[in-house]
Amino acid sequence: QVQLVESGGGLVQAGGSLRLSCAASTTSFSLFTMAWYRQAPGKQRELVAFITSTFKTNYADSVKGRFTISRDNAKNTVSLQMNSLKPEDTAVYYCSANAPRYWGQGTQVTVSS
């Protein structure tokens, strides 16, 4: 079983930045594709970004150029740097390992206008 613990969410004004982190308890971390998803109230969960075991990345069109996903295999962590935040980025953000097999508990991101 893989445990994922997210941190770094919070309240920020539009145009601001936040950095989310996810720590994974698994010896297979470096083999996993890691991803961030988000779910806004009343909406379906959507993929925000993922990073493969070979460090290839992919982003949702809505966050391209503003968000950056990265991983540190030595620390078993994946991060999401979020810049130029917009109110529509408000959601619960979830980390996923071996995406989308394992999930964290989620962290709230709220962007005020």
Gaussian input, Z-matrix of N, CA and C with variables (Angstrom, degrees):
# hf/3-21g

backbone

0 1
 N
 C     1     B1
 C     2     B2     1     A1
 N     3     B3     2     A2     1     D1
 C     4     B4     3     A3     2     D2
 C     5     B5     4     A4     3     D3
 N     6     B6     5     A5     4     D4
 C     7     B7     6     A6     5     D5
 C     8     B8     7     A7     6     D6
 N     9     B9     8     A8     7     D7
 C    10    B10     9     A9     8     D8
 C    11    B11    10    A10     9     D9
 N    12    B12    11    A11    10    D10
 C    13    B13    12    A12    11    D11
 C    14    B14    13    A13    12    D12
 N    15    B15    14    A14    13    D13
 C    16    B16    15    A15    14    D14
 C    17    B17    16    A16    15    D15
 N    18    B18    17    A17    16    D16
 C    19    B19    18    A18    17    D17
 C    20    B20    19    A19    18    D18
 N    21    B21    20    A20    19    D19
 C    22    B22    21    A21    20    D20
 C    23    B23    22    A22    21    D21
 N    24    B24    23    A23    22    D22
 C    25    B25    24    A24    23    D23
 C    26    B26    25    A25    24    D24
 N    27    B27    26    A26    25    D25
 C    28    B28    27    A27    26    D26
 C    29    B29    28    A28    27    D27
 N    30    B30    29    A29    28    D28
 C    31    B31    30    A30    29    D29
 C    32    B32    31    A31    30    D30
 N    33    B33    32    A32    31    D31
 C    34    B34    33    A33    32    D32
 C    35    B35    34    A34    33    D33
 N    36    B36    35    A35    34    D34
 C    37    B37    36    A36    35    D35
 C    38    B38    37    A37    36    D36
 N    39    B39    38    A38    37    D37
 C    40    B40    39    A39    38    D38
 C    41    B41    40    A40    39    D39
 N    42    B42    41    A41    40    D40
 C    43    B43    42    A42    41    D41
 C    44    B44    43    A43    42    D42
 N    45    B45    44    A44    43    D43
 C    46    B46    45    A45    44    D44
 C    47    B47    46    A46    45    D45
 N    48    B48    47    A47    46    D46
 C    49    B49    48    A48    47    D47
 C    50    B50    49    A49    48    D48
 N    51    B51    50    A50    49    D49
 C    52    B52    51    A51    50    D50
 C    53    B53    52    A52    51    D51
 N    54    B54    53    A53    52    D52
 C    55    B55    54    A54    53    D53
 C    56    B56    55    A55    54    D54
 N    57    B57    56    A56    55    D55
 C    58    B58    57    A57    56    D56
 C    59    B59    58    A58    57    D57
 N    60    B60    59    A59    58    D58
 C    61    B61    60    A60    59    D59
 C    62    B62    61    A61    60    D60
 N    63    B63    62    A62    61    D61
 C    64    B64    63    A63    62    D62
 C    65    B65    64    A64    63    D63
 N    66    B66    65    A65    64    D64
 C    67    B67    66    A66    65    D65
 C    68    B68    67    A67    66    D66
 N    69    B69    68    A68    67    D67
 C    70    B70    69    A69    68    D68
 C    71    B71    70    A70    69    D69
 N    72    B72    71    A71    70    D70
 C    73    B73    72    A72    71    D71
 C    74    B74    73    A73    72    D72
 N    75    B75    74    A74    73    D73
 C    76    B76    75    A75    74    D74
 C    77    B77    76    A76    75    D75
 N    78    B78    77    A77    76    D76
 C    79    B79    78    A78    77    D77
 C    80    B80    79    A79    78    D78
 N    81    B81    80    A80    79    D79
 C    82    B82    81    A81    80    D80
 C    83    B83    82    A82    81    D81
 N    84    B84    83    A83    82    D82
 C    85    B85    84    A84    83    D83
 C    86    B86    85    A85    84    D84
 N    87    B87    86    A86    85    D85
 C    88    B88    87    A87    86    D86
 C    89    B89    88    A88    87    D87
 N    90    B90    89    A89    88    D88
 C    91    B91    90    A90    89    D89
 C    92    B92    91    A91    90    D90
 N    93    B93    92    A92    91    D91
 C    94    B94    93    A93    92    D92
 C    95    B95    94    A94    93    D93
 N    96    B96    95    A95    94    D94
 C    97    B97    96    A96    95    D95
 C    98    B98    97    A97    96    D96
 N    99    B99    98    A98    97    D97
 C   100   B100    99    A99    98    D98
 C   101   B101   100   A100    99    D99
 N   102   B102   101   A101   100   D100
 C   103   B103   102   A102   101   D101
 C   104   B104   103   A103   102   D102
 N   105   B105   104   A104   103   D103
 C   106   B106   105   A105   104   D104
 C   107   B107   106   A106   105   D105
 N   108   B108   107   A107   106   D106
 C   109   B109   108   A108   107   D107
 C   110   B110   109   A109   108   D108
 N   111   B111   110   A110   109   D109
 C   112   B112   111   A111   110   D110
 C   113   B113   112   A112   111   D111
 N   114   B114   113   A113   112   D112
 C   115   B115   114   A114   113   D113
 C   116   B116   115   A115   114   D114
 N   117   B117   116   A116   115   D115
 C   118   B118   117   A117   116   D116
 C   119   B119   118   A118   117   D117
 N   120   B120   119   A119   118   D118
 C   121   B121   120   A120   119   D119
 C   122   B122   121   A121   120   D120
 N   123   B123   122   A122   121   D121
 C   124   B124   123   A123   122   D122
 C   125   B125   124   A124   123   D123
 N   126   B126   125   A125   124   D124
 C   127   B127   126   A126   125   D125
 C   128   B128   127   A127   126   D126
 N   129   B129   128   A128   127   D127
 C   130   B130   129   A129   128   D128
 C   131   B131   130   A130   129   D129
 N   132   B132   131   A131   130   D130
 C   133   B133   132   A132   131   D131
 C   134   B134   133   A133   132   D132
 N   135   B135   134   A134   133   D133
 C   136   B136   135   A135   134   D134
 C   137   B137   136   A136   135   D135
 N   138   B138   137   A137   136   D136
 C   139   B139   138   A138   137   D137
 C   140   B140   139   A139   138   D138
 N   141   B141   140   A140   139   D139
 C   142   B142   141   A141   140   D140
 C   143   B143   142   A142   141   D141
 N   144   B144   143   A143   142   D142
 C   145   B145   144   A144   143   D143
 C   146   B146   145   A145   144   D144
 N   147   B147   146   A146   145   D145
 C   148   B148   147   A147   146   D146
 C   149   B149   148   A148   147   D147
 N   150   B150   149   A149   148   D148
 C   151   B151   150   A150   149   D149
 C   152   B152   151   A151   150   D150
 N   153   B153   152   A152   151   D151
 C   154   B154   153   A153   152   D152
 C   155   B155   154   A154   153   D153
 N   156   B156   155   A155   154   D154
 C   157   B157   156   A156   155   D155
 C   158   B158   157   A157   156   D156
 N   159   B159   158   A158   157   D157
 C   160   B160   159   A159   158   D158
 C   161   B161   160   A160   159   D159
 N   162   B162   161   A161   160   D160
 C   163   B163   162   A162   161   D161
 C   164   B164   163   A163   162   D162
 N   165   B165   164   A164   163   D163
 C   166   B166   165   A165   164   D164
 C   167   B167   166   A166   165   D165
 N   168   B168   167   A167   166   D166
 C   169   B169   168   A168   167   D167
 C   170   B170   169   A169   168   D168
 N   171   B171   170   A170   169   D169
 C   172   B172   171   A171   170   D170
 C   173   B173   172   A172   171   D171
 N   174   B174   173   A173   172   D172
 C   175   B175   174   A174   173   D173
 C   176   B176   175   A175   174   D174
 N   177   B177   176   A176   175   D175
 C   178   B178   177   A177   176   D176
 C   179   B179   178   A178   177   D177
 N   180   B180   179   A179   178   D178
 C   181   B181   180   A180   179   D179
 C   182   B182   181   A181   180   D180
 N   183   B183   182   A182   181   D181
 C   184   B184   183   A183   182   D182
 C   185   B185   184   A184   183   D183
 N   186   B186   185   A185   184   D184
 C   187   B187   186   A186   185   D185
 C   188   B188   187   A187   186   D186
 N   189   B189   188   A188   187   D187
 C   190   B190   189   A189   188   D188
 C   191   B191   190   A190   189   D189
 N   192   B192   191   A191   190   D190
 C   193   B193   192   A192   191   D191
 C   194   B194   193   A193   192   D192
 N   195   B195   194   A194   193   D193
 C   196   B196   195   A195   194   D194
 C   197   B197   196   A196   195   D195
 N   198   B198   197   A197   196   D196
 C   199   B199   198   A198   197   D197
 C   200   B200   199   A199   198   D198
 N   201   B201   200   A200   199   D199
 C   202   B202   201   A201   200   D200
 C   203   B203   202   A202   201   D201
 N   204   B204   203   A203   202   D202
 C   205   B205   204   A204   203   D203
 C   206   B206   205   A205   204   D204
 N   207   B207   206   A206   205   D205
 C   208   B208   207   A207   206   D206
 C   209   B209   208   A208   207   D207
 N   210   B210   209   A209   208   D208
 C   211   B211   210   A210   209   D209
 C   212   B212   211   A211   210   D210
 N   213   B213   212   A212   211   D211
 C   214   B214   213   A213   212   D212
 C   215   B215   214   A214   213   D213
 N   216   B216   215   A215   214   D214
 C   217   B217   216   A216   215   D215
 C   218   B218   217   A217   216   D216
 N   219   B219   218   A218   217   D217
 C   220   B220   219   A219   218   D218
 C   221   B221   220   A220   219   D219
 N   222   B222   221   A221   220   D220
 C   223   B223   222   A222   221   D221
 C   224   B224   223   A223   222   D222
 N   225   B225   224   A224   223   D223
 C   226   B226   225   A225   224   D224
 C   227   B227   226   A226   225   D225
 N   228   B228   227   A227   226   D226
 C   229   B229   228   A228   227   D227
 C   230   B230   229   A229   228   D228
 N   231   B231   230   A230   229   D229
 C   232   B232   231   A231   230   D230
 C   233   B233   232   A232   231   D231
 N   234   B234   233   A233   232   D232
 C   235   B235   234   A234   233   D233
 C   236   B236   235   A235   234   D234
 N   237   B237   236   A236   235   D235
 C   238   B238   237   A237   236   D236
 C   239   B239   238   A238   237   D237
 N   240   B240   239   A239   238   D238
 C   241   B241   240   A240   239   D239
 C   242   B242   241   A241   240   D240
 N   243   B243   242   A242   241   D241
 C   244   B244   243   A243   242   D242
 C   245   B245   244   A244   243   D243
 N   246   B246   245   A245   244   D244
 C   247   B247   246   A246   245   D245
 C   248   B248   247   A247   246   D246
 N   249   B249   248   A248   247   D247
 C   250   B250   249   A249   248   D248
 C   251   B251   250   A250   249   D249
 N   252   B252   251   A251   250   D250
 C   253   B253   252   A252   251   D251
 C   254   B254   253   A253   252   D252
 N   255   B255   254   A254   253   D253
 C   256   B256   255   A255   254   D254
 C   257   B257   256   A256   255   D255
 N   258   B258   257   A257   256   D256
 C   259   B259   258   A258   257   D257
 C   260   B260   259   A259   258   D258
 N   261   B261   260   A260   259   D259
 C   262   B262   261   A261   260   D260
 C   263   B263   262   A262   261   D261
 N   264   B264   263   A263   262   D262
 C   265   B265   264   A264   263   D263
 C   266   B266   265   A265   264   D264
 N   267   B267   266   A266   265   D265
 C   268   B268   267   A267   266   D266
 C   269   B269   268   A268   267   D267
 N   270   B270   269   A269   268   D268
 C   271   B271   270   A270   269   D269
 C   272   B272   271   A271   270   D270
 N   273   B273   272   A272   271   D271
 C   274   B274   273   A273   272   D272
 C   275   B275   274   A274   273   D273
 N   276   B276   275   A275   274   D274
 C   277   B277   276   A276   275   D275
 C   278   B278   277   A277   276   D276
 N   279   B279   278   A278   277   D277
 C   280   B280   279   A279   278   D278
 C   281   B281   280   A280   279   D279
 N   282   B282   281   A281   280   D280
 C   283   B283   282   A282   281   D281
 C   284   B284   283   A283   282   D282
 N   285   B285   284   A284   283   D283
 C   286   B286   285   A285   284   D284
 C   287   B287   286   A286   285   D285
 N   288   B288   287   A287   286   D286
 C   289   B289   288   A288   287   D287
 C   290   B290   289   A289   288   D288
 N   291   B291   290   A290   289   D289
 C   292   B292   291   A291   290   D290
 C   293   B293   292   A292   291   D291
 N   294   B294   293   A293   292   D292
 C   295   B295   294   A294   293   D293
 C   296   B296   295   A295   294   D294
 N   297   B297   296   A296   295   D295
 C   298   B298   297   A297   296   D296
 C   299   B299   298   A298   297   D297
 N   300   B300   299   A299   298   D298
 C   301   B301   300   A300   299   D299
 C   302   B302   301   A301   300   D300
 N   303   B303   302   A302   301   D301
 C   304   B304   303   A303   302   D302
 C   305   B305   304   A304   303   D303
 N   306   B306   305   A305   304   D304
 C   307   B307   306   A306   305   D305
 C   308   B308   307   A307   306   D306
 N   309   B309   308   A308   307   D307
 C   310   B310   309   A309   308   D308
 C   311   B311   310   A310   309   D309
 N   312   B312   311   A311   310   D310
 C   313   B313   312   A312   311   D311
 C   314   B314   313   A313   312   D312
 N   315   B315   314   A314   313   D313
 C   316   B316   315   A315   314   D314
 C   317   B317   316   A316   315   D315
 N   318   B318   317   A317   316   D316
 C   319   B319   318   A318   317   D317
 C   320   B320   319   A319   318   D318
 N   321   B321   320   A320   319   D319
 C   322   B322   321   A321   320   D320
 C   323   B323   322   A322   321   D321
 N   324   B324   323   A323   322   D322
 C   325   B325   324   A324   323   D323
 C   326   B326   325   A325   324   D324
 N   327   B327   326   A326   325   D325
 C   328   B328   327   A327   326   D326
 C   329   B329   328   A328   327   D327
 N   330   B330   329   A329   328   D328
 C   331   B331   330   A330   329   D329
 C   332   B332   331   A331   330   D330
 N   333   B333   332   A332   331   D331
 C   334   B334   333   A333   332   D332
 C   335   B335   334   A334   333   D333
 N   336   B336   335   A335   334   D334
 C   337   B337   336   A336   335   D335
 C   338   B338   337   A337   336   D336

   B1=1.4537
   B2=1.5267
   B3=1.3166
   B4=1.4588
   B5=1.5211
   B6=1.3109
   B7=1.4655
   B8=1.5187
   B9=1.3128
   B10=1.4589
   B11=1.5132
   B12=1.3170
   B13=1.4576
   B14=1.5207
   B15=1.3365
   B16=1.4625
   B17=1.5199
   B18=1.3103
   B19=1.4598
   B20=1.5211
   B21=1.3238
   B22=1.4490
   B23=1.5112
   B24=1.3230
   B25=1.4512
   B26=1.5144
   B27=1.3271
   B28=1.4591
   B29=1.5018
   B30=1.3147
   B31=1.4606
   B32=1.5210
   B33=1.3180
   B34=1.4540
   B35=1.5188
   B36=1.3059
   B37=1.4578
   B38=1.5247
   B39=1.3034
   B40=1.4623
   B41=1.5307
   B42=1.3321
   B43=1.4594
   B44=1.5127
   B45=1.3147
   B46=1.4531
   B47=1.5179
   B48=1.3251
   B49=1.4640
   B50=1.5228
   B51=1.3130
   B52=1.4648
   B53=1.5187
   B54=1.3103
   B55=1.4645
   B56=1.5178
   B57=1.3138
   B58=1.4524
   B59=1.5256
   B60=1.3189
   B61=1.4520
   B62=1.5219
   B63=1.3046
   B64=1.4595
   B65=1.5182
   B66=1.3181
   B67=1.4531
   B68=1.5243
   B69=1.3158
   B70=1.4619
   B71=1.5202
   B72=1.3201
   B73=1.4654
   B74=1.5199
   B75=1.3132
   B76=1.4573
   B77=1.5133
   B78=1.3225
   B79=1.4586
   B80=1.5248
   B81=1.3420
   B82=1.4745
   B83=1.5145
   B84=1.3237
   B85=1.4682
   B86=1.5192
   B87=1.3229
   B88=1.4659
   B89=1.5283
   B90=1.3175
   B91=1.4593
   B92=1.5297
   B93=1.3282
   B94=1.4562
   B95=1.5223
   B96=1.3254
   B97=1.4565
   B98=1.5186
   B99=1.3084
   B100=1.4561
   B101=1.5239
   B102=1.3182
   B103=1.4624
   B104=1.5209
   B105=1.3048
   B106=1.4609
   B107=1.5229
   B108=1.3209
   B109=1.4508
   B110=1.5260
   B111=1.2999
   B112=1.4559
   B113=1.5144
   B114=1.3247
   B115=1.4597
   B116=1.5168
   B117=1.3123
   B118=1.4568
   B119=1.5276
   B120=1.3200
   B121=1.4643
   B122=1.5227
   B123=1.3169
   B124=1.4474
   B125=1.5145
   B126=1.3402
   B127=1.4643
   B128=1.5269
   B129=1.3051
   B130=1.4595
   B131=1.5200
   B132=1.3250
   B133=1.4552
   B134=1.5220
   B135=1.3433
   B136=1.4532
   B137=1.5210
   B138=1.3198
   B139=1.4550
   B140=1.5217
   B141=1.3143
   B142=1.4623
   B143=1.5294
   B144=1.3394
   B145=1.4612
   B146=1.5183
   B147=1.3278
   B148=1.4494
   B149=1.5180
   B150=1.3362
   B151=1.4589
   B152=1.5277
   B153=1.3117
   B154=1.4567
   B155=1.5238
   B156=1.3101
   B157=1.4676
   B158=1.5231
   B159=1.3261
   B160=1.4717
   B161=1.5245
   B162=1.3271
   B163=1.4673
   B164=1.5226
   B165=1.3291
   B166=1.4573
   B167=1.5226
   B168=1.3212
   B169=1.4506
   B170=1.5211
   B171=1.3228
   B172=1.4614
   B173=1.5129
   B174=1.3402
   B175=1.4557
   B176=1.5191
   B177=1.3048
   B178=1.4554
   B179=1.5223
   B180=1.3103
   B181=1.4664
   B182=1.5205
   B183=1.3114
   B184=1.4625
   B185=1.5283
   B186=1.3390
   B187=1.4683
   B188=1.5192
   B189=1.3195
   B190=1.4631
   B191=1.5177
   B192=1.3275
   B193=1.4486
   B194=1.5139
   B195=1.3270
   B196=1.4741
   B197=1.5373
   B198=1.3148
   B199=1.4699
   B200=1.5270
   B201=1.3268
   B202=1.4571
   B203=1.5211
   B204=1.3186
   B205=1.4573
   B206=1.5221
   B207=1.3224
   B208=1.4586
   B209=1.5258
   B210=1.3210
   B211=1.4487
   B212=1.5198
   B213=1.3165
   B214=1.4493
   B215=1.5212
   B216=1.3181
   B217=1.4665
   B218=1.5293
   B219=1.3130
   B220=1.4635
   B221=1.5299
   B222=1.3321
   B223=1.4713
   B224=1.5208
   B225=1.3199
   B226=1.4771
   B227=1.5239
   B228=1.3101
   B229=1.4607
   B230=1.5256
   B231=1.3097
   B232=1.4573
   B233=1.5151
   B234=1.3250
   B235=1.4608
   B236=1.5211
   B237=1.3204
   B238=1.4584
   B239=1.5187
   B240=1.3272
   B241=1.4601
   B242=1.5169
   B243=1.3246
   B244=1.4535
   B245=1.5272
   B246=1.3242
   B247=1.4564
   B248=1.5193
   B249=1.3059
   B250=1.4748
   B251=1.5246
   B252=1.3030
   B253=1.4634
   B254=1.5197
   B255=1.3337
   B256=1.4576
   B257=1.5276
   B258=1.3298
   B259=1.4699
   B260=1.5249
   B261=1.3209
   B262=1.4628
   B263=1.5223
   B264=1.3265
   B265=1.4644
   B266=1.5240
   B267=1.3168
   B268=1.4525
   B269=1.5249
   B270=1.3319
   B271=1.4671
   B272=1.5206
   B273=1.3134
   B274=1.4575
   B275=1.5230
   B276=1.3208
   B277=1.4568
   B278=1.5272
   B279=1.3230
   B280=1.4605
   B281=1.5275
   B282=1.3060
   B283=1.4562
   B284=1.5301
   B285=1.3144
   B286=1.4567
   B287=1.5293
   B288=1.3162
   B289=1.4599
   B290=1.5162
   B291=1.3551
   B292=1.4671
   B293=1.5226
   B294=1.3324
   B295=1.4584
   B296=1.5353
   B297=1.3208
   B298=1.4723
   B299=1.5240
   B300=1.3217
   B301=1.4606
   B302=1.5257
   B303=1.3443
   B304=1.4625
   B305=1.5236
   B306=1.3480
   B307=1.4630
   B308=1.5189
   B309=1.3343
   B310=1.4437
   B311=1.5199
   B312=1.3269
   B313=1.4660
   B314=1.5244
   B315=1.2968
   B316=1.4596
   B317=1.5149
   B318=1.3153
   B319=1.4605
   B320=1.5285
   B321=1.3211
   B322=1.4619
   B323=1.5278
   B324=1.3128
   B325=1.4604
   B326=1.5290
   B327=1.3223
   B328=1.4539
   B329=1.5200
   B330=1.3248
   B331=1.4611
   B332=1.5185
   B333=1.3057
   B334=1.4625
   B335=1.5197
   B336=1.3304
   B337=1.4793
   B338=1.5106
   A1=109.20
   A2=115.92
   A3=122.14
   A4=108.84
   A5=115.76
   A6=120.36
   A7=109.51
   A8=114.92
   A9=122.00
   A10=108.93
   A11=116.53
   A12=121.33
   A13=108.88
   A14=115.19
   A15=120.99
   A16=110.54
   A17=115.48
   A18=121.96
   A19=108.80
   A20=115.55
   A21=120.26
   A22=116.22
   A23=117.54
   A24=118.99
   A25=111.57
   A26=115.57
   A27=119.74
   A28=112.21
   A29=114.58
   A30=122.66
   A31=109.24
   A32=116.43
   A33=120.96
   A34=109.09
   A35=116.56
   A36=120.17
   A37=110.33
   A38=115.38
   A39=120.75
   A40=109.84
   A41=114.64
   A42=120.30
   A43=113.81
   A44=116.24
   A45=120.76
   A46=112.61
   A47=114.65
   A48=121.20
   A49=110.78
   A50=114.54
   A51=122.48
   A52=108.21
   A53=115.29
   A54=120.72
   A55=108.35
   A56=115.91
   A57=122.01
   A58=109.22
   A59=115.35
   A60=120.62
   A61=109.86
   A62=115.47
   A63=121.56
   A64=107.70
   A65=115.61
   A66=121.62
   A67=109.41
   A68=115.74
   A69=120.96
   A70=111.14
   A71=115.88
   A72=121.34
   A73=108.42
   A74=115.75
   A75=120.80
   A76=108.71
   A77=115.66
   A78=119.63
   A79=111.43
   A80=115.55
   A81=120.04
   A82=113.08
   A83=115.97
   A84=120.03
   A85=112.30
   A86=116.96
   A87=119.88
   A88=112.28
   A89=117.26
   A90=121.10
   A91=112.74
   A92=115.64
   A93=120.46
   A94=112.63
   A95=115.48
   A96=119.52
   A97=106.88
   A98=116.09
   A99=122.12
   A100=108.61
   A101=115.04
   A102=118.51
   A103=110.76
   A104=113.69
   A105=122.51
   A106=108.02
   A107=114.73
   A108=123.20
   A109=107.86
   A110=115.57
   A111=119.75
   A112=110.00
   A113=113.71
   A114=119.99
   A115=109.08
   A116=114.97
   A117=121.42
   A118=109.35
   A119=117.84
   A120=120.24
   A121=111.79
   A122=116.06
   A123=120.69
   A124=115.25
   A125=115.89
   A126=119.29
   A127=110.75
   A128=115.86
   A129=120.62
   A130=110.23
   A131=114.53
   A132=119.21
   A133=108.77
   A134=115.83
   A135=119.74
   A136=110.77
   A137=114.93
   A138=121.12
   A139=109.53
   A140=115.71
   A141=120.67
   A142=110.50
   A143=115.40
   A144=120.29
   A145=109.24
   A146=115.58
   A147=119.13
   A148=110.45
   A149=114.74
   A150=121.41
   A151=107.30
   A152=115.88
   A153=120.30
   A154=111.73
   A155=114.92
   A156=120.21
   A157=111.17
   A158=116.89
   A159=121.18
   A160=111.59
   A161=115.72
   A162=122.84
   A163=114.23
   A164=116.87
   A165=118.29
   A166=108.05
   A167=115.78
   A168=120.60
   A169=111.28
   A170=114.31
   A171=120.65
   A172=107.61
   A173=115.69
   A174=120.95
   A175=111.60
   A176=115.07
   A177=119.94
   A178=108.28
   A179=116.30
   A180=120.18
   A181=111.61
   A182=116.75
   A183=120.89
   A184=113.20
   A185=117.61
   A186=119.60
   A187=112.79
   A188=118.13
   A189=120.64
   A190=111.01
   A191=114.79
   A192=120.22
   A193=113.91
   A194=117.43
   A195=120.90
   A196=111.69
   A197=116.52
   A198=121.36
   A199=109.62
   A200=114.99
   A201=121.09
   A202=109.66
   A203=115.87
   A204=120.89
   A205=108.93
   A206=115.53
   A207=120.39
   A208=108.92
   A209=115.50
   A210=119.95
   A211=110.49
   A212=115.26
   A213=122.53
   A214=106.46
   A215=116.24
   A216=119.39
   A217=112.12
   A218=117.30
   A219=119.95
   A220=111.34
   A221=115.73
   A222=120.76
   A223=112.45
   A224=117.26
   A225=121.14
   A226=111.61
   A227=115.66
   A228=119.58
   A229=111.20
   A230=114.09
   A231=122.16
   A232=106.55
   A233=115.52
   A234=120.62
   A235=110.48
   A236=114.22
   A237=121.24
   A238=107.50
   A239=115.52
   A240=121.06
   A241=107.85
   A242=116.11
   A243=121.04
   A244=108.87
   A245=116.20
   A246=122.70
   A247=110.60
   A248=115.79
   A249=121.52
   A250=110.72
   A251=115.54
   A252=120.33
   A253=111.41
   A254=113.75
   A255=122.11
   A256=109.04
   A257=117.74
   A258=119.08
   A259=112.73
   A260=117.05
   A261=119.63
   A262=113.34
   A263=118.10
   A264=121.41
   A265=111.66
   A266=116.87
   A267=120.88
   A268=110.44
   A269=115.55
   A270=120.92
   A271=109.19
   A272=115.38
   A273=120.69
   A274=106.70
   A275=115.87
   A276=121.62
   A277=109.17
   A278=114.88
   A279=121.39
   A280=109.97
   A281=114.87
   A282=122.27
   A283=107.74
   A284=116.04
   A285=120.55
   A286=109.74
   A287=115.24
   A288=121.16
   A289=109.38
   A290=114.00
   A291=118.36
   A292=107.10
   A293=112.24
   A294=121.68
   A295=112.71
   A296=116.01
   A297=127.28
   A298=113.81
   A299=117.88
   A300=120.07
   A301=113.02
   A302=117.17
   A303=121.17
   A304=110.29
   A305=115.13
   A306=120.02
   A307=111.90
   A308=114.17
   A309=120.11
   A310=109.99
   A311=114.76
   A312=119.43
   A313=111.84
   A314=117.36
   A315=121.48
   A316=112.30
   A317=115.11
   A318=121.87
   A319=108.34
   A320=115.50
   A321=120.64
   A322=110.77
   A323=115.10
   A324=122.25
   A325=107.10
   A326=115.47
   A327=121.06
   A328=109.04
   A329=115.68
   A330=121.41
   A331=107.86
   A332=116.06
   A333=120.55
   A334=110.24
   A335=115.04
   A336=119.63
   A337=110.96
   D1=139.10
   D2=179.99
   D3=-107.27
   D4=127.86
   D5=175.18
   D6=-105.10
   D7=135.30
   D8=-179.56
   D9=-123.90
   D10=131.81
   D11=179.67
   D12=-125.79
   D13=115.70
   D14=179.33
   D15=-91.31
   D16=154.08
   D17=174.46
   D18=-152.90
   D19=163.53
   D20=173.33
   D21=106.22
   D22=-3.96
   D23=178.02
   D24=-71.09
   D25=173.36
   D26=178.90
   D27=161.79
   D28=-165.41
   D29=-179.75
   D30=-106.13
   D31=131.09
   D32=-179.38
   D33=-143.91
   D34=151.69
   D35=177.14
   D36=-79.52
   D37=154.98
   D38=176.70
   D39=-54.26
   D40=137.21
   D41=-176.79
   D42=92.28
   D43=-11.21
   D44=-178.47
   D45=-84.67
   D46=-174.31
   D47=-176.32
   D48=-131.46
   D49=151.78
   D50=171.30
   D51=-143.05
   D52=153.66
   D53=175.56
   D54=-124.89
   D55=119.73
   D56=176.55
   D57=-96.30
   D58=143.90
   D59=176.12
   D60=-129.90
   D61=152.19
   D62=179.85
   D63=-138.96
   D64=122.99
   D65=178.42
   D66=-104.17
   D67=130.90
   D68=-175.87
   D69=-113.10
   D70=137.94
   D71=177.88
   D72=-102.83
   D73=84.70
   D74=179.30
   D75=-161.21
   D76=144.66
   D77=176.34
   D78=-84.22
   D79=-5.03
   D80=-178.91
   D81=-101.07
   D82=13.78
   D83=-173.16
   D84=-52.11
   D85=-45.98
   D86=-174.33
   D87=-64.56
   D88=-18.02
   D89=-179.30
   D90=-88.66
   D91=-14.82
   D92=-171.86
   D93=-87.41
   D94=143.61
   D95=159.81
   D96=-76.44
   D97=129.82
   D98=179.26
   D99=-111.37
   D100=145.01
   D101=-175.23
   D102=-144.42
   D103=158.89
   D104=169.27
   D105=-117.49
   D106=132.37
   D107=173.66
   D108=-119.22
   D109=166.23
   D110=173.35
   D111=-144.92
   D112=154.18
   D113=177.97
   D114=-138.79
   D115=116.76
   D116=176.78
   D117=-90.17
   D118=157.22
   D119=-179.58
   D120=-55.26
   D121=129.26
   D122=177.10
   D123=77.65
   D124=4.93
   D125=-178.33
   D126=-121.55
   D127=162.75
   D128=177.38
   D129=-76.65
   D130=154.72
   D131=175.22
   D132=-66.32
   D133=137.09
   D134=-178.46
   D135=-129.81
   D136=150.08
   D137=177.64
   D138=-74.85
   D139=130.30
   D140=178.27
   D141=-97.54
   D142=-49.34
   D143=-178.13
   D144=-164.05
   D145=153.71
   D146=172.15
   D147=-140.10
   D148=159.23
   D149=177.17
   D150=-136.96
   D151=129.06
   D152=-176.35
   D153=-84.88
   D154=177.53
   D155=178.45
   D156=-65.74
   D157=-20.87
   D158=178.11
   D159=-100.42
   D160=15.19
   D161=173.92
   D162=71.67
   D163=17.35
   D164=171.66
   D165=-76.43
   D166=142.45
   D167=-177.19
   D168=-123.45
   D169=157.19
   D170=177.30
   D171=-150.63
   D172=144.53
   D173=-174.84
   D174=-131.54
   D175=149.87
   D176=169.55
   D177=-64.99
   D178=146.64
   D179=-179.04
   D180=-56.72
   D181=-33.91
   D182=-174.86
   D183=-69.19
   D184=-16.18
   D185=-177.57
   D186=-118.89
   D187=-3.18
   D188=-179.17
   D189=-57.29
   D190=134.07
   D191=179.68
   D192=85.35
   D193=-10.29
   D194=-179.76
   D195=-116.08
   D196=-34.34
   D197=-177.30
   D198=-109.37
   D199=148.01
   D200=176.39
   D201=-135.25
   D202=124.92
   D203=176.43
   D204=-98.70
   D205=141.76
   D206=178.69
   D207=-146.94
   D208=164.12
   D209=178.87
   D210=-139.83
   D211=152.76
   D212=176.22
   D213=-128.82
   D214=100.83
   D215=-175.60
   D216=-69.39
   D217=-25.12
   D218=178.51
   D219=-69.18
   D220=-28.46
   D221=-178.46
   D222=-107.31
   D223=0.20
   D224=-177.68
   D225=54.78
   D226=44.78
   D227=179.71
   D228=-127.84
   D229=151.07
   D230=171.71
   D231=-128.69
   D232=141.11
   D233=-176.32
   D234=-126.87
   D235=157.96
   D236=175.00
   D237=-133.42
   D238=108.12
   D239=175.77
   D240=-87.21
   D241=121.93
   D242=-175.82
   D243=-117.88
   D244=115.52
   D245=179.78
   D246=-115.20
   D247=164.36
   D248=178.09
   D249=49.13
   D250=48.14
   D251=-175.60
   D252=-65.04
   D253=146.08
   D254=-179.49
   D255=-120.49
   D256=156.98
   D257=177.35
   D258=-55.85
   D259=-31.59
   D260=179.81
   D261=-72.88
   D262=-5.15
   D263=172.82
   D264=-82.54
   D265=-7.17
   D266=179.71
   D267=-60.88
   D268=125.16
   D269=-176.55
   D270=-178.23
   D271=170.78
   D272=165.66
   D273=-89.12
   D274=127.31
   D275=-177.90
   D276=-102.82
   D277=132.48
   D278=-176.57
   D279=-119.76
   D280=137.95
   D281=172.87
   D282=-91.48
   D283=142.71
   D284=178.93
   D285=-134.08
   D286=134.84
   D287=177.98
   D288=-110.70
   D289=147.23
   D290=-173.38
   D291=47.13
   D292=45.30
   D293=-166.42
   D294=-46.96
   D295=133.79
   D296=0.24
   D297=-106.14
   D298=45.34
   D299=-172.82
   D300=-77.40
   D301=-44.53
   D302=-177.27
   D303=-114.15
   D304=146.00
   D305=-174.43
   D306=-132.41
   D307=147.03
   D308=169.60
   D309=-85.53
   D310=-177.48
   D311=-176.11
   D312=-85.55
   D313=-13.48
   D314=178.20
   D315=95.87
   D316=152.41
   D317=176.20
   D318=-137.42
   D319=135.93
   D320=-174.87
   D321=-81.61
   D322=132.23
   D323=171.92
   D324=-120.59
   D325=123.56
   D326=179.39
   D327=-124.50
   D328=124.64
   D329=-179.42
   D330=-113.88
   D331=118.25
   D332=-178.75
   D333=-92.91
   D334=148.47
   D335=-178.58
   D336=-90.87

